[in-house]
Amino acid sequence: MSTTPNALDSPRGAQVLAAVADATVKLYSEVLAVQARVDIDAILTTVTSTISRHVPATCVAVQMKSDPDTSRVVFGDHTYPAMVRYLDEYVTALLRPGEAPTTGSLSERVIESSAPIFMPKISADQLRLMASEFGQNYVHDHPLPISVETISVLVVPMRSGPAVVGALGLFDWKGGGALSSADIDWMQRAADRIGITIDNAQLRNKAIDRVERIGALGDAALAISSGQDLRLTLKLILERLTGMRGVDAADVLLLDDADNTVFVAASAGFHLGLTPDYRFPIPPGTAPRSLFERGVDTPAAVDWMGQYRRSLVAREGLKTYMAIPLTVGDKTVGALELFSRAASEADQEWLRFLDAMASHAAIAVDNATMHDELRRVDRAHVGSRVPPPNLSDREREILTLLVDGAGNRDIAQEWLRFLDAMASHAAIAVDSPLSELTGPWQPKSCGWC
């Protein structure tokens, strides 16, 4: 018989579970009312804040991202708000705001084992030794905002069905018995409900993203087929991209083989604007395709971008950069550049969509180039057209019969009638005296001569 306390037998557990359920339902109802995406960070913030209201401890929620090496990290503590600020600053120093490496932490051990960890009492020094070398040095250089000697720790896996998607933990900095084994069951139930809620939210967000992406691809294809101006087509593609989550600005770069330069053909989302047709040279000995690597980076790390554009990007506050090459066959004709003012992640589905949009932009560029070439060739041949043939009346009449749909038999009959008329005129000429031929009478034209 199991001796593990049940959440329903714990007054605090039942109260916390009910409060978490009410808070998440309210959040979801507000989102569904406006048909918007569900903010995962909002779910984590709501949950940690709700739990910390009922338990005098710091609540931390860790949710793995599409790249499992990094996780969203959200803290909540109504008893010691200063600890939340301290931990947020630590996470920012560790990686970036709201994100931390999954490895090297208690949450990693819980995620890998899918089993809870409960430490009723450990010293602050013991907990510090569990952190990474960076974490130990940070705590040494930045003392905790409260006095900590003995700590109680409870961390449980956050699951959605059989999959582990993160972890949920409680840290009692005073170690005064705020946590016990009776909290394991309700914490696990709460974590599993949160995991399912987050999984459903991600499915909803992906469905919304797919609908938007399909619409964007359809609009781009329609713009290309309409044969409108290249700049207008590229502008439409960029505006659809900048209207999506995680893209604040975008532009299209095109290569000019004549002088081995790159110039901005169209842009969207930049507050300060871009200088039209601003050009910058390709580094000597560099293949154009190697300039545009499909990956997320910071603009400052792109060496070939140039000081002018680097300064512009800095003034815009753009922190994330991605370039997708525009290729026609084996030839690179330019690149689609995307910028974001916040940290951005790119899963495989998003990258495939960007490849498709880049392909549409490349087709538009190739069509415009082909049309320009056709117009140039047409203008070159305007003065060298072949003059119309000099046809006789007979040839014109035969051509008229052909245009009217006459066949060989009809044309042959007309020709026989013409020969009969000529023969009749010849007979009249033989039978008439010469004076009559030289007099006022003359043979009438038969219309075939």
C-alpha positions in Angstrom: 0.0 0.0 0.0 1.4 3.4 -1.0 2.3 5.8 1.9 2.8 8.8 -0.4 0.5 11.6 0.8 -2.2 12.4 -1.7 -2.7 16.0 -2.9 -6.4 15.8 -2.1 -5.5 14.9 1.5 -3.4 18.1 1.8 -5.4 21.3 2.4 -2.6 23.4 1.0 -2.2 21.1 -2.0 -5.9 21.2 -2.9 -6.0 24.9 -2.5 -2.9 25.5 -4.7 -4.2 23.1 -7.4 -7.6 24.9 -7.5 -5.9 28.3 -7.6 -3.6 27.3 -10.5 -6.5 25.8 -12.4 -8.6 29.0 -12.0 -5.7 31.3 -13.0 -4.8 29.3 -16.2 -8.5 29.0 -17.2 -8.8 32.8 -16.9 -5.7 33.4 -18.9 -6.9 31.0 -21.6 -10.3 32.6 -21.7 -8.8 36.0 -22.3 -6.7 34.7 -25.1 -9.5 32.9 -26.8 -11.7 35.9 -26.6 -9.4 37.8 -29.0 -8.4 34.8 -31.1 -4.7 35.5 -30.3 -1.7 33.3 -29.7 -1.1 32.0 -26.2 2.0 33.5 -24.5 3.9 30.7 -23.0 5.8 33.0 -20.7 2.5 34.4 -19.5 1.4 30.8 -18.5 4.7 30.3 -16.6 4.4 33.6 -14.9 0.8 33.0 -13.8 1.6 29.6 -12.4 4.8 30.6 -10.5 3.0 33.7 -9.1 0.0 31.7 -8.0 2.0 29.0 -6.3 4.2 31.5 -4.5 1.1 33.2 -3.0 0.2 30.0 -1.2 3.7 28.6 -0.4 6.4 30.9 1.3 9.1 29.9 -1.2 10.5 30.9 -4.5 8.7 29.0 -7.3 10.7 28.4 -10.5 9.2 27.0 -13.8 11.6 25.7 -16.4 10.3 24.8 -19.9 12.5 23.4 -22.6 12.6 25.3 -25.9 12.7 23.7 -29.4 16.4 23.5 -28.8 16.4 21.4 -25.6 19.8 22.8 -24.6 18.1 26.0 -23.6 15.0 26.6 -21.5 12.6 29.4 -20.5 13.0 30.2 -16.9 10.5 32.1 -14.8 10.6 32.9 -11.1 7.9 33.9 -8.6 8.2 34.8 -4.9 5.7 36.9 -2.9 7.6 36.3 0.3 11.0 37.5 -0.9 10.6 39.6 -4.1 14.2 40.6 -4.0 15.2 37.0 -4.7 13.2 37.1 -8.0 15.1 40.2 -9.1 18.4 38.5 -8.1 17.7 35.3 -9.9 16.5 37.2 -13.1 19.8 39.1 -13.1 21.7 35.8 -12.7 19.9 34.2 -15.6 20.5 37.3 -17.8 24.2 37.1 -17.0 24.2 33.4 -17.7 22.7 33.5 -21.2 20.0 36.1 -21.9 16.8 37.4 -20.1 14.4 34.6 -19.4 16.6 31.9 -20.9 19.2 29.6 -19.3 21.1 26.5 -20.4 19.2 23.3 -19.5 22.5 21.5 -18.6 24.3 21.7 -15.3 21.3 22.3 -13.1 18.9 20.5 -10.8 16.2 20.8 -13.5 18.4 18.8 -15.9 18.6 15.9 -13.4 14.9 15.9 -12.9 14.1 16.1 -16.7 16.5 13.3 -17.5 15.3 11.0 -14.7 11.6 12.0 -14.9 11.6 11.7 -11.1 11.2 14.4 -8.4 14.1 15.6 -6.2 13.3 16.5 -2.6 16.0 17.8 -0.3 14.4 18.7 3.1 17.5 20.5 4.4 20.8 21.4 2.7 23.3 24.1 3.4 23.8 27.1 1.2 27.3 25.9 0.4 26.0 22.5 -0.7 23.5 24.1 -3.1 26.2 26.4 -4.4 28.4 23.4 -5.2 25.6 22.0 -7.4 25.7 25.0 -9.6 28.1 25.5 -12.6 31.5 27.2 -12.2 29.9 30.4 -13.6 27.1 30.1 -11.0 29.5 29.6 -8.1 31.6 32.6 -9.2 28.4 34.8 -9.7 27.2 34.0 -6.2 30.7 34.8 -4.8 30.8 38.2 -6.6 27.1 39.0 -6.1 25.9 38.1 -2.5 22.3 36.9 -2.1 19.9 39.7 -1.1 18.8 37.8 2.0 20.7 35.7 4.6 20.6 32.0 3.7 22.0 29.2 5.7 19.7 26.2 5.4 17.5 25.6 2.3 14.7 23.2 1.4 14.4 22.2 -2.3 11.7 20.4 -4.2 11.8 19.9 -8.0 9.4 17.8 -10.0 9.3 17.0 -13.8 6.8 18.9 -15.9 5.2 16.3 -18.2 2.8 16.3 -21.1 1.7 12.6 -21.5 4.9 10.5 -21.6 7.1 13.4 -22.6 9.0 15.6 -20.2 8.8 19.2 -21.2 10.4 21.0 -18.2 10.5 21.1 -14.5 8.7 22.9 -11.6 10.5 23.7 -8.4 10.2 25.3 -4.9 13.1 26.8 -2.9 12.5 27.6 0.8 15.5 29.9 1.5 15.0 29.7 5.3 14.7 25.9 5.5 12.1 26.3 8.2 9.8 23.4 7.3 7.8 25.2 4.6 8.3 22.2 2.4 7.7 18.5 3.2 7.1 15.2 1.4 3.4 16.0 1.5 4.1 18.6 -1.2 5.5 16.2 -3.7 2.2 14.8 -4.9 0.3 18.1 -5.5 3.5 19.7 -7.0 3.6 16.8 -9.5 -0.1 17.2 -10.3 0.4 20.9 -10.8 3.5 20.4 -13.0 1.7 17.9 -15.2 -1.3 20.2 -15.7 1.0 23.0 -16.6 2.9 20.7 -19.1 -0.3 19.8 -20.8 -1.5 23.4 -20.9 1.8 24.5 -22.4 1.7 21.7 -25.0 -1.9 22.6 -26.0 -0.8 26.3 -26.2 2.1 25.4 -28.5 -0.2 23.4 -30.8 -2.6 26.3 -31.0 0.2 28.8 -31.8 1.7 26.5 -34.4 -1.7 26.2 -36.1 -2.1 30.0 -36.2 1.5 30.3 -37.6 0.8 27.8 -40.3 -2.4 29.6 -41.4 -0.4 32.9 -41.6 2.4 31.3 -43.5 0.1 29.7 -46.1 -1.5 33.1 -46.6 1.8 34.8 -47.0 3.0 32.3 -49.6 -0.3 32.6 -51.5 0.0 36.4 -51.5 3.6 36.2 -52.7 2.7 33.8 -55.5 -0.2 36.1 -56.6 2.0 39.2 -56.7 4.6 37.3 -58.8 1.9 36.0 -61.3 0.4 39.5 -61.6 3.6 40.7 -63.2 3.8 43.9 -61.1 6.9 46.0 -60.5 9.7 44.0 -58.8 10.1 46.4 -55.9 6.3 46.2 -55.2 6.5 42.4 -55.2 9.5 42.4 -52.8 7.9 45.0 -50.6 4.8 42.8 -50.3 6.9 39.8 -49.3 8.8 41.8 -46.7 5.6 43.3 -45.2 4.1 39.9 -44.8 7.2 38.7 -43.0 7.5 41.7 -40.7 3.9 41.1 -39.7 4.8 37.8 -38.2 6.0 36.9 -34.7 9.7 37.3 -34.2 10.4 39.5 -37.3 10.7 43.2 -36.7 12.5 44.3 -39.9 13.5 42.7 -43.1 15.1 43.6 -46.4 16.2 42.0 -49.7 19.8 42.2 -50.9 20.6 41.7 -54.6 24.0 41.0 -56.2 25.3 43.2 -59.0 27.7 41.1 -61.0 28.8 44.1 -63.1 30.7 45.7 -60.2 30.7 42.8 -57.6 28.6 44.7 -55.1 25.5 44.1 -53.0 22.6 46.6 -52.7 19.3 46.9 -50.8 16.5 46.4 -53.3 13.6 46.6 -50.8 13.1 46.9 -47.0 10.3 47.0 -44.4 10.1 47.5 -40.6 13.0 49.9 -40.2 12.1 53.0 -38.2 15.0 55.1 -39.6 14.7 53.8 -43.1 17.4 52.6 -45.5 19.2 54.6 -48.1 17.8 53.4 -51.5 20.2 51.4 -53.6 22.9 51.7 -51.0 25.8 49.5 -52.2 28.7 47.8 -50.5 31.4 45.6 -52.0 31.6 41.8 -51.6 34.9 41.0 -49.8 37.6 39.9 -52.4 37.8 36.2 -53.0 34.5 35.5 -51.2 31.8 33.5 -52.9 28.4 35.3 -52.7 26.7 32.2 -51.4 29.1 31.9 -48.4 28.0 35.3 -47.2 24.4 34.3 -46.4 24.3 31.5 -43.9 20.9 30.2 -42.8 21.3 30.6 -39.1 20.4 32.9 -36.2 23.1 35.3 -35.1 23.7 38.8 -33.8 24.2 41.6 -36.4 27.5 42.5 -34.8 28.9 39.1 -35.7 28.3 39.7 -39.5 31.7 41.0 -40.6 30.8 41.8 -44.2 27.8 43.9 -43.3 29.7 47.2 -43.3 29.9 50.0 -40.8 27.0 52.0 -42.3 24.5 49.2 -41.9 26.0 48.0 -38.6 25.4 51.5 -37.2 21.9 51.6 -38.6 21.1 48.2 -37.1 22.5 49.3 -33.7 20.3 52.5 -33.7 17.3 50.4 -34.6 17.9 48.2 -31.5 18.0 45.0 -33.6 19.6 42.2 -31.8 18.9 39.0 -33.9 19.9 38.5 -37.5 19.3 35.8 -40.1 20.0 35.6 -43.8 18.4 33.3 -46.3 20.1 33.0 -49.8 18.0 33.8 -52.9 19.0 31.2 -55.5 18.0 30.6 -59.1 19.3 27.2 -60.1 22.9 27.1 -58.9 23.3 30.9 -59.0 22.9 33.1 -55.9 21.2 36.4 -56.8 20.9 37.9 -53.3 19.6 37.3 -49.8 16.6 37.7 -47.6 17.6 39.3 -44.3 15.5 39.2 -41.2 16.0 41.2 -38.0 14.5 41.1 -34.5 14.6 43.4 -31.5 14.5 40.4 -29.1 15.9 37.0 -28.8 14.5 34.7 -31.5 14.5 31.0 -32.1 14.1 29.2 -35.4 12.7 25.7 -35.6 12.8 23.6 -38.7 9.3 24.4 -39.8 10.0 28.2 -39.6 13.2 27.7 -41.6 11.4 25.8 -44.3 8.8 28.6 -44.5 11.6 31.2 -44.9 13.2 29.0 -47.6 9.9 29.0 -49.5 9.5 32.8 -49.1 13.1 33.3 -50.3 12.3 31.1 -53.3 9.4 33.3 -54.2 11.6 36.4 -53.9 14.2 34.7 -56.1 11.6 33.9 -58.8 10.4 37.5 -58.8 13.9 38.7 -59.3 14.5 36.1 -62.1 11.2 37.1 -63.8 12.1 40.8 -63.7 15.6 40.1 -65.1 14.1 37.9 -67.9 11.5 40.6 -68.8 14.2 43.3 -68.9 16.3 41.1 -71.2 13.3 40.5 -73.6 12.6 44.2 -73.8 16.2 44.9 -74.5 16.3 42.3 -77.3 13.0 43.6 -78.8 14.2 47.2 -78.9 17.4 46.0 -80.7 15.3 44.4 -83.5 12.8 47.2 -84.0 14.9 48.8 -86.8 15.8 45.6 -88.6 12.3 44.2 -89.4 11.9 42.5 -92.9 9.8 44.7 -95.3 6.5 43.3 -96.5 6.7 41.3 -99.8 5.8 43.0 -103.2 2.9 40.8 -104.3 1.1 40.9 -107.6 -2.7 41.3 -107.8 -3.0 37.6 -108.6 -0.9 36.6 -105.6 -2.9 38.9 -103.4 -6.2 37.3 -104.5 -4.8 33.8 -103.9 -3.6 34.9 -100.4 -7.1 36.4 -99.7 -8.7 33.0 -100.6 -6.3 31.3 -98.2 -7.2 33.7 -95.4 -10.9 33.2 -96.1 -10.4 29.4 -95.7 -10.5 28.3 -99.3 -8.9 24.9 -100.0 -6.8 23.8 -102.9 -9.8 22.7 -104.9 -11.5 26.2 -104.6 -8.3 27.9 -105.6 -7.8 25.6 -108.6 -11.4 26.3 -109.8 -10.8 30.0 -109.6 -7.6 29.5 -111.6 -9.5 27.6 -114.3 -12.1 30.3 -114.6 -9.3 32.8 -115.0 -7.7 30.7 -117.8 -11.1 30.4 -119.6 -11.5 34.1 -119.5 -8.1 34.6 -121.0 -8.8 32.1 -123.7 -12.1 33.9 -124.7 -10.2 37.2 -125.0 -7.6 35.5 -127.2 -10.3 34.1 -129.5 -12.0 37.5 -129.9 -8.7 39.0 -130.8 -8.1 36.4 -133.5 -11.5 36.8 -135.2 -11.6 40.7 -135.2 -10.1 42.9 -137.9 -6.9 44.7 -137.0 -8.7 48.0 -137.4 -11.1 47.0 -134.7 -8.2 46.1 -132.4 -6.6 49.5 -133.1 -9.9 51.4 -133.0 -11.8 52.6 -130.0 -12.7 49.1 -128.7 -10.2 47.5 -126.2 -10.6 44.2 -124.3 -11.8 44.7 -120.8 -9.7 43.7 -117.9 -10.7 40.4 -116.4 -9.4 41.3 -113.0 -6.8 38.5 -113.0 -4.2 40.2 -115.2 
